[in-house]
């Protein structure tokens, strides 16, 4: 299922596993409900394989 077809609750978890199909990575991700979230910020997860959102503290880990 493409990343944009998934419905993901915004700010509901502290850790999200993402794949290269989710790049470029933003928080909130496409498919997350935006009405109760923060402004979109792009995260450079490729360099270290992980990144943390400065707004909500969500931690993203690049898998594969």
Secondary structure by P-SEA (a helix, b strand, c coil): ccccccccccccccbbbbcccccccccccccccccccccbbbbcccccccccccccbbbbbbcc
